[in-house]
Each structure stands twice: as C-alpha cells, then as structure tokens.
C-alpha cells in the first residue's frame, strides 16, 4: 500500500498569512511565470494539491510560487520556508541573487547542512563567464516593493560592513560571522526589494549588499569553508552587476579567481582575469586596475606562462602609478593597493621559483600595511617571508620571521593562520635536529597554538 502523502503545512500557513485564495494565488503564479518567459496553466486545483501534499510544483514553478507569495507578503519567502525542499537538498536559485543571498544568510544563521557541506568547484569559478546579467536585471526590475528605501538605510549597511571588515582583520573570519550573515539575510537583502527614488540610489543599495556578501564569503574563506565562500562570491558578483556591471562586477570576478588561486586550482582563472580586465579597464581607477592585473599575473604564473605573468606584473606597476579617479570602497576593502600588489607579486614570484624576488616583495608589503589595522595580513606575510627565507637556506632568519608571525596570530579564529602554522612544523623539525637557535622553542609554540 502506498504511503499517504502528508499535507504541506508550511505552505498552507503561509497562504493563510498572506490572506489570498487559491484561485488568486494561481493567477499570481501564472503572472510571475509569464514574466520569466514561461506559460503555465496553474489553477486553484493545482494549488490545492500542493497544499494537500498530493503533488509538488514541477520545474521552476516552485520558484514562481515563492515569488508570488513574497510579493503578497511584502518580504522574501523562500522555497524552503514553504516546505518545497527537503532538508539537506537545498540549493539557491541562481536566477535571483536577492533570494539567493537571503537563503545563504539564513542557512548560515541556522547552520543548515547543505551550506556546511557545500564544495568548492572549479566549474563554479567560471560562473561569471556565462552569466546573463540583462535577463536578471529585467526580472528584478519587474518586482515592486512596498517599502521606500532612502540613503540612510544604504549608509547603515556600508557602516556595518566597514565595522566588521575591520574586526575581521584583527580577529579572523570566525569573529562575527553569524552576526554578519543574519544582518545580510534579515535586513540588507530585503532592502533590495524596496522602492528607490532614483537609479543612483538603487545602484548604491545593490553595491552595499554586494560588499556585505563579499565580506561573508571572505570570512568563510578565512575559515577554510571554501564551498560556502564560493557561493557568497558568486551571488556577490550577481549583485555587483546590478550596481556597476563594469568595475564592481570585475572586482567580484577577481574574488572568484583569487580564491581558486589560493586553493591551487587555476582552471578558468586566466579567462576570468582577462574578462575582468576587459569589463573594468576604462571604467576603474588605477589602484583597482592594478589589483586586477596582479590577479592576472598570478593566474598566468599558476599555469606556467612566465612571459605573460611578467607582462601582467609590469602592467600592475604601471597602473599603480596612475593618479586618477578615487578608489571605490569595494576594492579598498583589500587594504592599500601598493601593499596588496607587493603581496601578490610575491606569490606570483613564488610560483615562478624566484625566492629572492619573493623575499623582497614580502618585505616591501610589510612596510605598506598598518600593523594594527591589518594584523592578520602582517601575520600571514611574516609566515610567507619565513618560507621564502627557508627556501634560501637562511634558517636563523626564517625562525625569526615565523616567530613574529606566531606572535601576531594569537587570538585569531582563522583557518589560514592555522595552515600557516602547520606549514612551519616540517622545516622546524629539521632545524631542531640541526640545533638552529630558537627552533625548538618556536616548534613548541606552534604545537600549543594548534592545540
């Protein structure tokens, strides 16, 4: 005997809460589908079957249903909220960045399994290369909200992002992650459904939420949760397209490439960096352009294209010398551009096995970062400097650099710092056997830090 289907109580309660009939809701679903180029024959009987559990919406209909209910409720209602996704099988709707970022934020707050188990994919790196920005824009503009959004709301999002970005650099990605994602899901993302008095303000709102999504992704990256980080970067790119399809979108393409390069997964990174430059150059300032060029250089070095990497390094240096438009907030988040360029030049030279050049660039980077404001950057740079010194058989200096790194890492909740400490242990074991001064003490501190 077949198992009896259970009613979908979540859907029934939501329909009751918005106060509409099944017939009116079916009409709304048909309207949303038509906006997305699909003709449906949904009627009140279909809605009744969905509520009763006899059937589930097929294809993209569940998304249309959630959207129809969202419009009536005046807030975002997700498919998970109306019981149309089984736990653990949830995925965000790639066609709607506002819904996607809301789902991601709520999944973070509620610690849902699907986000915790999300995997980084090399295919995901290339997402922007096939993204249809114009179709998404038409869909978002077709939606009308009831809340009027002003400059004050947008500025608050920016202030919160700046505050938690600063804390992130001092205390690591684990500090304040739940707070950031809760605010993103419950306040910042829903703001994008509102009514804006002008196009510049609409763009500013999308830009502000894109920067907050980037911060959430960066915090996951720092914690080693790369699948979740990639999803935030992807939706950050989609939101950035609504704000500025040239500069800001190019920056988020850089973020996806940067993550992949950090994971030693260079697939698609050259193409992505080239696309970012193609979109951005002519629309961005010299500091931001330099950061795109340096990512291009790292991508080339990662795939062994040495001449192309060298040309990209020179292009980054030339762009830094340009004194033109002010640097936007979305690219200032990575810190002073000269310091970032020096740091990533060092990583490029590491891939090219130029350890002397790597050392010089790391030392240059250390002079360009405020050690208090960018404590984690200093810690990781000292760790990398130690690696470059060890590669040159300069053991005493390597131990000194690693010791400085370990001191700066105290109190941080960061997987990247833990990995840096772990990488020290193998050469330190060799140095201990050779009786290198300070190696035994540093090895003990490293064990304690990891414990």
C-alpha beads as a LAMMPS data file, in Angstrom:
LAMMPS data file: protein, C-alpha beads

451 atoms
450 bonds

1 atom types
1 bond types

-500.0 500.0 xlo xhi
-500.0 500.0 ylo yhi
-500.0 500.0 zlo zhi

Masses

1 110.0

Atoms # bond

1 1 1 0.000 0.000 0.000
2 1 1 1.450 3.379 -0.965
3 1 1 2.437 5.754 1.840
4 1 1 -0.045 8.516 2.429
5 1 1 1.206 11.966 1.463
6 1 1 1.397 14.494 4.291
7 1 1 -0.128 17.963 3.818
8 1 1 2.324 20.805 3.304
9 1 1 1.562 22.723 6.495
10 1 1 4.237 25.333 5.832
11 1 1 2.666 26.274 2.515
12 1 1 -0.857 26.293 3.978
13 1 1 0.164 28.576 6.865
14 1 1 1.959 30.968 4.531
15 1 1 -1.050 31.239 2.210
16 1 1 -3.300 31.866 5.221
17 1 1 -0.877 34.519 6.489
18 1 1 -0.866 36.499 3.234
19 1 1 -4.663 36.241 3.037
20 1 1 -5.354 35.157 -0.538
21 1 1 -7.499 32.486 -2.165
22 1 1 -6.072 29.550 -4.060
23 1 1 -7.508 30.999 -7.253
24 1 1 -5.849 34.384 -6.704
25 1 1 -2.529 32.709 -5.880
26 1 1 -2.704 30.559 -9.019
27 1 1 -3.230 33.721 -11.069
28 1 1 -0.183 35.313 -9.398
29 1 1 1.922 32.240 -10.186
30 1 1 0.906 32.396 -13.858
31 1 1 1.824 36.099 -13.950
32 1 1 5.294 35.514 -12.469
33 1 1 5.908 32.648 -14.884
34 1 1 4.916 34.867 -17.825
35 1 1 7.417 37.493 -16.684
36 1 1 10.074 34.814 -16.925
37 1 1 9.030 33.695 -20.397
38 1 1 7.046 30.605 -19.380
39 1 1 3.324 29.987 -19.933
40 1 1 1.693 27.916 -17.186
41 1 1 -1.824 26.603 -16.751
42 1 1 -1.695 26.695 -12.945
43 1 1 -5.173 26.829 -11.373
44 1 1 -6.681 26.643 -7.904
45 1 1 -6.815 22.835 -8.075
46 1 1 -3.044 22.723 -8.557
47 1 1 -2.546 24.937 -5.505
48 1 1 -4.898 22.716 -3.506
49 1 1 -2.882 19.635 -4.494
50 1 1 0.374 21.345 -3.444
51 1 1 -1.095 22.255 -0.061
52 1 1 -2.577 18.794 0.435
53 1 1 0.714 17.094 -0.378
54 1 1 -0.709 15.118 -3.301
55 1 1 1.736 16.807 -5.690
56 1 1 4.669 19.204 -5.724
57 1 1 5.299 22.026 -8.208
58 1 1 7.484 20.896 -11.096
59 1 1 10.312 22.635 -12.913
60 1 1 10.663 26.297 -11.979
61 1 1 7.100 26.553 -10.673
62 1 1 8.125 26.315 -7.024
63 1 1 10.259 29.413 -7.554
64 1 1 7.332 31.245 -9.134
65 1 1 5.136 30.232 -6.208
66 1 1 7.646 31.562 -3.654
67 1 1 7.918 34.798 -5.628
68 1 1 4.124 35.226 -5.818
69 1 1 3.842 34.768 -2.065
70 1 1 6.774 37.130 -1.472
71 1 1 5.031 39.885 -3.397
72 1 1 1.839 39.491 -1.391
73 1 1 3.706 39.297 1.935
74 1 1 5.975 42.251 1.198
75 1 1 9.033 40.240 2.252
76 1 1 11.191 37.461 0.845
77 1 1 9.662 33.998 1.205
78 1 1 11.992 31.187 0.198
79 1 1 11.075 27.787 -1.205
80 1 1 12.498 26.168 1.935
81 1 1 10.169 28.294 4.059
82 1 1 7.103 26.891 2.274
83 1 1 8.256 23.299 2.549
84 1 1 9.300 22.694 -1.041
85 1 1 12.816 21.479 -0.400
86 1 1 13.870 18.534 1.671
87 1 1 16.482 19.258 4.389
88 1 1 19.996 18.759 3.048
89 1 1 18.952 19.102 -0.592
90 1 1 18.503 22.870 -0.601
91 1 1 20.142 24.976 -3.246
92 1 1 19.815 28.623 -4.038
93 1 1 18.023 29.939 -7.116
94 1 1 20.765 31.151 -9.432
95 1 1 18.299 33.349 -11.320
96 1 1 17.501 35.594 -8.355
97 1 1 20.508 36.992 -6.473
98 1 1 18.336 38.648 -3.829
99 1 1 16.663 35.357 -2.976
100 1 1 19.995 33.538 -3.191
101 1 1 21.784 35.804 -0.742
102 1 1 18.801 35.625 1.620
103 1 1 18.872 31.819 1.536
104 1 1 22.629 31.760 2.115
105 1 1 22.443 34.114 5.062
106 1 1 19.624 32.183 6.707
107 1 1 21.411 28.897 6.085
108 1 1 24.450 30.309 7.870
109 1 1 22.470 31.507 10.855
110 1 1 20.526 28.256 11.136
111 1 1 23.665 26.201 10.413
112 1 1 21.916 24.234 7.714
113 1 1 23.690 21.156 6.480
114 1 1 23.648 21.981 2.770
115 1 1 25.816 25.066 3.248
116 1 1 28.183 23.356 5.672
117 1 1 28.707 20.576 3.116
118 1 1 28.965 22.891 0.097
119 1 1 32.001 22.072 -2.012
120 1 1 34.221 24.424 -3.951
121 1 1 34.035 23.587 -7.665
122 1 1 36.326 24.613 -10.498
123 1 1 33.248 24.933 -12.711
124 1 1 31.884 27.476 -10.256
125 1 1 34.908 29.712 -10.874
126 1 1 33.729 30.258 -14.449
127 1 1 30.158 31.209 -13.484
128 1 1 30.519 34.902 -14.472
129 1 1 31.698 33.970 -17.965
130 1 1 28.225 32.653 -18.868
131 1 1 26.103 34.873 -16.639
132 1 1 23.139 36.646 -18.285
133 1 1 23.106 39.942 -16.417
134 1 1 20.434 41.628 -18.543
135 1 1 17.834 38.904 -18.011
136 1 1 18.327 39.056 -14.254
137 1 1 18.070 42.840 -14.283
138 1 1 14.751 42.698 -16.149
139 1 1 13.400 40.199 -13.638
140 1 1 14.466 42.270 -10.632
141 1 1 13.069 45.494 -12.072
142 1 1 9.698 43.813 -12.725
143 1 1 9.256 43.360 -8.997
144 1 1 7.712 46.141 -6.994
145 1 1 8.165 46.546 -3.284
146 1 1 6.140 48.477 -0.731
147 1 1 8.947 49.871 1.444
148 1 1 10.585 53.146 0.422
149 1 1 14.369 52.932 0.697
150 1 1 16.484 56.021 1.297
151 1 1 20.161 56.902 1.528
152 1 1 20.199 56.369 5.289
153 1 1 19.414 52.643 5.004
154 1 1 22.169 52.170 2.433
155 1 1 24.708 54.046 4.546
156 1 1 23.952 51.871 7.572
157 1 1 24.728 48.745 5.534
158 1 1 28.041 50.301 4.493
159 1 1 28.907 51.247 8.075
160 1 1 28.168 47.744 9.358
161 1 1 30.266 46.218 6.576
162 1 1 33.190 48.539 7.381
163 1 1 32.985 47.756 11.102
164 1 1 33.009 44.002 10.650
165 1 1 35.688 44.166 7.950
166 1 1 37.972 45.938 10.402
167 1 1 37.220 43.389 13.130
168 1 1 37.815 40.560 10.667
169 1 1 41.391 41.729 10.013
170 1 1 42.209 41.797 13.712
171 1 1 40.336 38.739 14.999
172 1 1 39.880 36.445 11.977
173 1 1 36.990 35.216 9.868
174 1 1 35.296 33.383 12.723
175 1 1 34.604 36.603 14.598
176 1 1 31.081 37.881 13.972
177 1 1 30.216 35.583 11.073
178 1 1 26.725 34.768 12.352
179 1 1 26.008 38.428 13.044
180 1 1 27.101 39.449 9.553
181 1 1 25.052 36.781 7.794
182 1 1 21.972 37.390 9.956
183 1 1 22.029 41.079 9.090
184 1 1 22.608 40.223 5.433
185 1 1 19.577 37.908 5.294
186 1 1 17.159 39.769 7.530
187 1 1 17.861 43.429 6.766
188 1 1 20.294 44.138 3.934
189 1 1 18.992 41.759 1.247
190 1 1 15.281 42.528 1.840
191 1 1 16.106 46.207 1.320
192 1 1 16.747 45.408 -2.344
193 1 1 13.037 44.582 -2.788
194 1 1 12.080 48.122 -1.873
195 1 1 11.249 51.218 -3.911
196 1 1 14.128 53.560 -4.712
197 1 1 13.626 57.247 -5.504
198 1 1 16.431 57.251 -8.057
199 1 1 18.563 54.927 -10.156
200 1 1 21.831 56.019 -8.454
201 1 1 20.385 55.061 -5.072
202 1 1 19.236 51.687 -6.386
203 1 1 22.754 51.025 -7.657
204 1 1 24.235 52.152 -4.352
205 1 1 21.965 49.753 -2.454
206 1 1 22.964 46.774 -4.605
207 1 1 26.617 47.787 -4.251
208 1 1 26.365 47.935 -0.463
209 1 1 24.769 44.478 -0.217
210 1 1 27.297 43.072 -2.706
211 1 1 30.117 44.279 -0.461
212 1 1 28.477 42.680 2.584
213 1 1 28.082 39.397 0.648
214 1 1 31.765 39.606 -0.289
215 1 1 32.654 40.018 3.392
216 1 1 30.610 36.926 4.284
217 1 1 32.421 34.996 1.558
218 1 1 35.804 36.269 2.698
219 1 1 35.076 35.208 6.289
220 1 1 34.185 31.693 5.110
221 1 1 37.363 31.626 3.016
222 1 1 39.421 32.582 6.047
223 1 1 37.794 29.724 7.966
224 1 1 38.588 27.222 5.194
225 1 1 34.906 26.789 4.261
226 1 1 35.538 27.209 0.574
227 1 1 32.248 25.937 -0.856
228 1 1 30.267 28.450 1.181
229 1 1 32.759 31.198 0.313
230 1 1 32.385 30.499 -3.400
231 1 1 28.616 30.746 -3.214
232 1 1 28.789 34.118 -1.486
233 1 1 31.292 35.345 -4.073
234 1 1 29.041 34.195 -6.896
235 1 1 25.995 35.991 -5.535
236 1 1 28.181 38.992 -4.732
237 1 1 29.098 39.089 -8.404
238 1 1 25.431 38.963 -9.419
239 1 1 24.538 41.808 -7.057
240 1 1 27.551 43.804 -8.236
241 1 1 26.285 43.536 -11.813
242 1 1 23.164 45.414 -10.715
243 1 1 25.296 48.111 -9.082
244 1 1 28.083 48.500 -11.644
245 1 1 28.464 45.899 -14.413
246 1 1 31.951 47.218 -15.178
247 1 1 34.154 47.953 -12.178
248 1 1 32.349 46.302 -9.284
249 1 1 31.439 43.215 -11.301
250 1 1 35.060 42.938 -12.458
251 1 1 36.188 43.095 -8.837
252 1 1 33.945 40.192 -7.854
253 1 1 35.289 38.174 -10.792
254 1 1 38.708 38.830 -9.287
255 1 1 37.449 37.492 -5.939
256 1 1 36.422 34.181 -7.506
257 1 1 39.762 33.873 -9.298
258 1 1 41.687 34.862 -6.176
259 1 1 40.009 32.119 -4.154
260 1 1 40.745 29.486 -6.783
261 1 1 44.400 30.539 -6.980
262 1 1 44.701 30.343 -3.207
263 1 1 43.458 26.755 -3.436
264 1 1 45.934 25.911 -6.219
265 1 1 43.046 25.415 -8.660
266 1 1 43.963 27.685 -11.603
267 1 1 41.332 26.318 -14.021
268 1 1 39.442 29.197 -15.678
269 1 1 41.443 31.798 -13.722
270 1 1 43.258 33.252 -16.739
271 1 1 39.979 33.569 -18.652
272 1 1 38.255 35.093 -15.626
273 1 1 41.033 37.615 -15.008
274 1 1 41.038 38.593 -18.680
275 1 1 37.258 39.031 -18.644
276 1 1 37.518 41.190 -15.518
277 1 1 40.084 43.428 -17.178
278 1 1 38.006 43.612 -20.337
279 1 1 34.972 44.734 -18.338
280 1 1 36.811 47.022 -15.965
281 1 1 39.536 48.871 -17.846
282 1 1 38.310 52.300 -18.870
283 1 1 35.779 52.333 -16.034
284 1 1 38.026 51.986 -12.969
285 1 1 40.816 53.866 -11.219
286 1 1 44.483 52.916 -11.406
287 1 1 44.610 51.294 -7.951
288 1 1 41.730 48.947 -8.730
289 1 1 43.116 48.198 -12.191
290 1 1 46.462 47.278 -10.627
291 1 1 44.700 44.738 -8.415
292 1 1 43.081 43.151 -11.479
293 1 1 46.426 42.993 -13.287
294 1 1 48.168 41.360 -10.333
295 1 1 45.493 38.651 -10.223
296 1 1 46.074 38.161 -13.948
297 1 1 49.785 37.747 -13.222
298 1 1 49.130 35.137 -10.539
299 1 1 46.831 33.221 -12.891
300 1 1 49.479 33.134 -15.600
301 1 1 52.193 32.053 -13.137
302 1 1 49.961 29.283 -11.796
303 1 1 49.720 27.719 -15.264
304 1 1 53.410 28.231 -16.069
305 1 1 53.037 31.124 -18.517
306 1 1 56.127 33.016 -17.341
307 1 1 56.389 35.715 -20.072
308 1 1 52.687 36.543 -19.763
309 1 1 52.997 36.687 -15.964
310 1 1 55.921 39.109 -16.269
311 1 1 53.929 41.376 -18.595
312 1 1 50.997 41.387 -16.191
313 1 1 53.309 42.310 -13.296
314 1 1 54.573 45.306 -15.259
315 1 1 51.005 46.304 -16.119
316 1 1 50.124 46.251 -12.405
317 1 1 53.082 48.504 -11.574
318 1 1 52.152 50.935 -14.356
319 1 1 48.524 51.109 -13.204
320 1 1 49.612 51.876 -9.633
321 1 1 51.393 54.990 -10.890
322 1 1 48.193 56.378 -12.373
323 1 1 46.760 59.189 -10.287
324 1 1 43.180 59.499 -11.458
325 1 1 39.763 58.664 -10.015
326 1 1 39.384 57.810 -6.303
327 1 1 39.450 54.138 -5.369
328 1 1 35.951 52.748 -4.660
329 1 1 35.047 51.105 -1.366
330 1 1 34.635 47.645 -2.916
331 1 1 38.344 47.463 -3.782
332 1 1 39.614 49.414 -0.757
333 1 1 38.400 46.523 1.381
334 1 1 41.565 44.583 0.498
335 1 1 43.734 47.309 2.010
336 1 1 46.252 49.703 0.439
337 1 1 46.660 48.735 -3.217
338 1 1 50.504 49.032 -3.204
339 1 1 50.679 46.584 -0.302
340 1 1 48.296 44.140 -1.963
341 1 1 50.201 44.339 -5.248
342 1 1 53.501 43.693 -3.443
343 1 1 51.997 40.743 -1.552
344 1 1 50.558 39.141 -4.672
345 1 1 53.698 39.875 -6.676
346 1 1 55.497 37.815 -4.028
347 1 1 53.038 34.947 -4.534
348 1 1 53.485 35.201 -8.296
349 1 1 57.259 35.023 -7.921
350 1 1 56.884 32.050 -5.562
351 1 1 55.115 30.150 -8.338
352 1 1 57.966 31.168 -10.655
353 1 1 60.532 29.861 -8.078
354 1 1 62.132 33.312 -7.641
355 1 1 62.728 33.152 -3.888
356 1 1 64.966 36.226 -3.715
357 1 1 62.332 38.309 -5.506
358 1 1 59.643 36.814 -3.276
359 1 1 61.520 37.877 -0.154
360 1 1 61.958 41.429 -1.427
361 1 1 58.267 41.772 -2.238
362 1 1 57.169 40.414 1.149
363 1 1 59.447 42.902 2.908
364 1 1 58.039 45.679 0.744
365 1 1 54.485 44.596 1.574
366 1 1 55.217 44.752 5.315
367 1 1 56.143 48.429 5.029
368 1 1 52.882 49.251 3.258
369 1 1 50.378 47.767 5.733
370 1 1 49.335 49.331 9.026
371 1 1 50.355 46.589 11.514
372 1 1 47.471 47.345 13.883
373 1 1 44.708 47.738 11.313
374 1 1 45.895 44.775 9.204
375 1 1 47.182 42.439 11.869
376 1 1 46.258 39.219 10.050
377 1 1 47.883 40.419 6.821
378 1 1 51.109 41.104 8.722
379 1 1 50.951 37.688 10.390
380 1 1 50.484 35.824 7.106
381 1 1 53.116 37.946 5.356
382 1 1 55.690 37.155 8.056
383 1 1 54.811 33.472 7.667
384 1 1 55.315 33.673 3.897
385 1 1 58.543 35.634 4.388
386 1 1 59.799 32.845 6.620
387 1 1 59.003 30.329 3.895
388 1 1 60.975 32.317 1.308
389 1 1 63.947 32.609 3.689
390 1 1 63.826 28.878 4.410
391 1 1 63.853 28.214 0.647
392 1 1 67.131 30.193 0.516
393 1 1 68.629 28.104 3.379
394 1 1 68.630 31.089 5.757
395 1 1 67.393 29.185 8.790
396 1 1 68.065 31.768 11.525
397 1 1 66.145 34.473 9.641
398 1 1 63.317 32.073 8.826
399 1 1 62.868 31.234 12.514
400 1 1 62.791 34.943 13.387
401 1 1 60.122 35.672 10.743
402 1 1 57.981 32.713 11.801
403 1 1 58.267 33.748 15.445
404 1 1 56.929 37.183 14.570
405 1 1 54.076 35.578 12.623
406 1 1 53.125 33.316 15.506
407 1 1 53.016 36.218 17.942
408 1 1 50.672 38.169 15.682
409 1 1 48.390 35.151 15.175
410 1 1 47.497 34.851 18.861
411 1 1 43.747 35.157 19.469
412 1 1 42.712 34.812 15.825
413 1 1 39.958 32.474 14.630
414 1 1 41.344 31.755 11.178
415 1 1 41.974 28.565 9.250
416 1 1 44.529 30.361 7.097
417 1 1 46.669 31.176 10.123
418 1 1 46.384 27.568 11.324
419 1 1 47.564 26.319 7.935
420 1 1 50.483 28.736 8.026
421 1 1 51.494 27.431 11.456
422 1 1 51.160 23.834 10.260
423 1 1 53.417 24.506 7.280
424 1 1 56.191 25.718 9.604
425 1 1 56.397 22.462 11.535
426 1 1 58.182 20.330 8.938
427 1 1 61.152 22.681 8.368
428 1 1 61.233 23.419 12.112
429 1 1 61.681 19.706 12.820
430 1 1 64.748 19.737 10.567
431 1 1 66.057 22.908 12.211
432 1 1 65.682 21.321 15.647
433 1 1 67.872 18.406 14.598
434 1 1 70.426 20.892 13.302
435 1 1 70.298 22.820 16.599
436 1 1 69.247 26.054 14.892
437 1 1 68.854 28.665 17.671
438 1 1 65.207 29.253 18.600
439 1 1 63.825 26.382 16.513
440 1 1 62.887 24.163 19.469
441 1 1 61.116 26.991 21.297
442 1 1 59.231 28.026 18.161
443 1 1 58.186 24.427 17.471
444 1 1 56.755 24.240 20.993
445 1 1 54.819 27.470 20.489
446 1 1 53.480 26.135 17.172
447 1 1 52.210 22.953 18.851
448 1 1 50.493 24.990 21.549
449 1 1 48.889 27.295 19.010
450 1 1 47.454 24.375 17.045
451 1 1 46.224 22.679 20.224

Bonds

1 1 1 2
2 1 2 3
3 1 3 4
4 1 4 5
5 1 5 6
6 1 6 7
7 1 7 8
8 1 8 9
9 1 9 10
10 1 10 11
11 1 11 12
12 1 12 13
13 1 13 14
14 1 14 15
15 1 15 16
16 1 16 17
17 1 17 18
18 1 18 19
19 1 19 20
20 1 20 21
21 1 21 22
22 1 22 23
23 1 23 24
24 1 24 25
25 1 25 26
26 1 26 27
27 1 27 28
28 1 28 29
29 1 29 30
30 1 30 31
31 1 31 32
32 1 32 33
33 1 33 34
34 1 34 35
35 1 35 36
36 1 36 37
37 1 37 38
38 1 38 39
39 1 39 40
40 1 40 41
41 1 41 42
42 1 42 43
43 1 43 44
44 1 44 45
45 1 45 46
46 1 46 47
47 1 47 48
48 1 48 49
49 1 49 50
50 1 50 51
51 1 51 52
52 1 52 53
53 1 53 54
54 1 54 55
55 1 55 56
56 1 56 57
57 1 57 58
58 1 58 59
59 1 59 60
60 1 60 61
61 1 61 62
62 1 62 63
63 1 63 64
64 1 64 65
65 1 65 66
66 1 66 67
67 1 67 68
68 1 68 69
69 1 69 70
70 1 70 71
71 1 71 72
72 1 72 73
73 1 73 74
74 1 74 75
75 1 75 76
76 1 76 77
77 1 77 78
78 1 78 79
79 1 79 80
80 1 80 81
81 1 81 82
82 1 82 83
83 1 83 84
84 1 84 85
85 1 85 86
86 1 86 87
87 1 87 88
88 1 88 89
89 1 89 90
90 1 90 91
91 1 91 92
92 1 92 93
93 1 93 94
94 1 94 95
95 1 95 96
96 1 96 97
97 1 97 98
98 1 98 99
99 1 99 100
100 1 100 101
101 1 101 102
102 1 102 103
103 1 103 104
104 1 104 105
105 1 105 106
106 1 106 107
107 1 107 108
108 1 108 109
109 1 109 110
110 1 110 111
111 1 111 112
112 1 112 113
113 1 113 114
114 1 114 115
115 1 115 116
116 1 116 117
117 1 117 118
118 1 118 119
119 1 119 120
120 1 120 121
121 1 121 122
122 1 122 123
123 1 123 124
124 1 124 125
125 1 125 126
126 1 126 127
127 1 127 128
128 1 128 129
129 1 129 130
130 1 130 131
131 1 131 132
132 1 132 133
133 1 133 134
134 1 134 135
135 1 135 136
136 1 136 137
137 1 137 138
138 1 138 139
139 1 139 140
140 1 140 141
141 1 141 142
142 1 142 143
143 1 143 144
144 1 144 145
145 1 145 146
146 1 146 147
147 1 147 148
148 1 148 149
149 1 149 150
150 1 150 151
151 1 151 152
152 1 152 153
153 1 153 154
154 1 154 155
155 1 155 156
156 1 156 157
157 1 157 158
158 1 158 159
159 1 159 160
160 1 160 161
161 1 161 162
162 1 162 163
163 1 163 164
164 1 164 165
165 1 165 166
166 1 166 167
167 1 167 168
168 1 168 169
169 1 169 170
170 1 170 171
171 1 171 172
172 1 172 173
173 1 173 174
174 1 174 175
175 1 175 176
176 1 176 177
177 1 177 178
178 1 178 179
179 1 179 180
180 1 180 181
181 1 181 182
182 1 182 183
183 1 183 184
184 1 184 185
185 1 185 186
186 1 186 187
187 1 187 188
188 1 188 189
189 1 189 190
190 1 190 191
191 1 191 192
192 1 192 193
193 1 193 194
194 1 194 195
195 1 195 196
196 1 196 197
197 1 197 198
198 1 198 199
199 1 199 200
200 1 200 201
201 1 201 202
202 1 202 203
203 1 203 204
204 1 204 205
205 1 205 206
206 1 206 207
207 1 207 208
208 1 208 209
209 1 209 210
210 1 210 211
211 1 211 212
212 1 212 213
213 1 213 214
214 1 214 215
215 1 215 216
216 1 216 217
217 1 217 218
218 1 218 219
219 1 219 220
220 1 220 221
221 1 221 222
222 1 222 223
223 1 223 224
224 1 224 225
225 1 225 226
226 1 226 227
227 1 227 228
228 1 228 229
229 1 229 230
230 1 230 231
231 1 231 232
232 1 232 233
233 1 233 234
234 1 234 235
235 1 235 236
236 1 236 237
237 1 237 238
238 1 238 239
239 1 239 240
240 1 240 241
241 1 241 242
242 1 242 243
243 1 243 244
244 1 244 245
245 1 245 246
246 1 246 247
247 1 247 248
248 1 248 249
249 1 249 250
250 1 250 251
251 1 251 252
252 1 252 253
253 1 253 254
254 1 254 255
255 1 255 256
256 1 256 257
257 1 257 258
258 1 258 259
259 1 259 260
260 1 260 261
261 1 261 262
262 1 262 263
263 1 263 264
264 1 264 265
265 1 265 266
266 1 266 267
267 1 267 268
268 1 268 269
269 1 269 270
270 1 270 271
271 1 271 272
272 1 272 273
273 1 273 274
274 1 274 275
275 1 275 276
276 1 276 277
277 1 277 278
278 1 278 279
279 1 279 280
280 1 280 281
281 1 281 282
282 1 282 283
283 1 283 284
284 1 284 285
285 1 285 286
286 1 286 287
287 1 287 288
288 1 288 289
289 1 289 290
290 1 290 291
291 1 291 292
292 1 292 293
293 1 293 294
294 1 294 295
295 1 295 296
296 1 296 297
297 1 297 298
298 1 298 299
299 1 299 300
300 1 300 301
301 1 301 302
302 1 302 303
303 1 303 304
304 1 304 305
305 1 305 306
306 1 306 307
307 1 307 308
308 1 308 309
309 1 309 310
310 1 310 311
311 1 311 312
312 1 312 313
313 1 313 314
314 1 314 315
315 1 315 316
316 1 316 317
317 1 317 318
318 1 318 319
319 1 319 320
320 1 320 321
321 1 321 322
322 1 322 323
323 1 323 324
324 1 324 325
325 1 325 326
326 1 326 327
327 1 327 328
328 1 328 329
329 1 329 330
330 1 330 331
331 1 331 332
332 1 332 333
333 1 333 334
334 1 334 335
335 1 335 336
336 1 336 337
337 1 337 338
338 1 338 339
339 1 339 340
340 1 340 341
341 1 341 342
342 1 342 343
343 1 343 344
344 1 344 345
345 1 345 346
346 1 346 347
347 1 347 348
348 1 348 349
349 1 349 350
350 1 350 351
351 1 351 352
352 1 352 353
353 1 353 354
354 1 354 355
355 1 355 356
356 1 356 357
357 1 357 358
358 1 358 359
359 1 359 360
360 1 360 361
361 1 361 362
362 1 362 363
363 1 363 364
364 1 364 365
365 1 365 366
366 1 366 367
367 1 367 368
368 1 368 369
369 1 369 370
370 1 370 371
371 1 371 372
372 1 372 373
373 1 373 374
374 1 374 375
375 1 375 376
376 1 376 377
377 1 377 378
378 1 378 379
379 1 379 380
380 1 380 381
381 1 381 382
382 1 382 383
383 1 383 384
384 1 384 385
385 1 385 386
386 1 386 387
387 1 387 388
388 1 388 389
389 1 389 390
390 1 390 391
391 1 391 392
392 1 392 393
393 1 393 394
394 1 394 395
395 1 395 396
396 1 396 397
397 1 397 398
398 1 398 399
399 1 399 400
400 1 400 401
401 1 401 402
402 1 402 403
403 1 403 404
404 1 404 405
405 1 405 406
406 1 406 407
407 1 407 408
408 1 408 409
409 1 409 410
410 1 410 411
411 1 411 412
412 1 412 413
413 1 413 414
414 1 414 415
415 1 415 416
416 1 416 417
417 1 417 418
418 1 418 419
419 1 419 420
420 1 420 421
421 1 421 422
422 1 422 423
423 1 423 424
424 1 424 425
425 1 425 426
426 1 426 427
427 1 427 428
428 1 428 429
429 1 429 430
430 1 430 431
431 1 431 432
432 1 432 433
433 1 433 434
434 1 434 435
435 1 435 436
436 1 436 437
437 1 437 438
438 1 438 439
439 1 439 440
440 1 440 441
441 1 441 442
442 1 442 443
443 1 443 444
444 1 444 445
445 1 445 446
446 1 446 447
447 1 447 448
448 1 448 449
449 1 449 450
450 1 450 451
